[in-house]
Amino acid sequence: MPMQLRERLTWALLIVVVDAAAFAVPLAALLIAYVLLTRPAWFREWVGRLYDGGAR
């Protein structure tokens, strides 16, 4: 039984919406918020290595 045009268009629109929602999440902003709120030790060490010239 072939799909009707309306059903195919609905599926296509659903796929586009899910894809756009998945890639619209600002990952960098989430990471920055996490670092600002929790102040993890690994971030402080990483920044220290950056300013030391990576000599550790």
N, C-alpha and C positions, 0 to 999 in steps of 0.2 A: 504494500500500500504506500504510494508516494506521498510525501509531505505536501501540504497545501502551501501556497505562497505566503499566506499570513503566518503560518507556523514557522516557516523558514526565516521570515523577517523577524519574528519574535525571538527566535534563537540567536540570530545574528546580532540583534540589538542587545540581548542579554550578555553575550560574549564580549561585546565592545564595552559595555558598562562595567562588567567585572574586571576586565583588563585595565580600564582607565582608573578604577578605584584602587587596584593593586599597585599601580605604578605612580599614583598621585600622592602616596604617603611620603611626607618629607623625612626621609631617614636621617639626614644630617641634623635636622632640627630636633628630632627625638633623641639622638645621641648627645647633643649639646645639653638638652634639658636633663637627661640622665646624669651627665657629668656634673652639672651645676647643683643638682639636688643631692646626689649621693657622695660626691667628691671621692671617687675610688682611688686607691693607692696606685694602681697600675697607670692611671692617667698622669698623676703627679710624677711618677718615675719616668714615663715617656717624655713629658715636657722637660724634665731635668736632662735626659739624654740628648734632646734636641738642642738645648742651650749649651751643653757641654761639648757639642760637636760630635756626638756619638762615640765618645772615647771610653765608654764603660764596657 
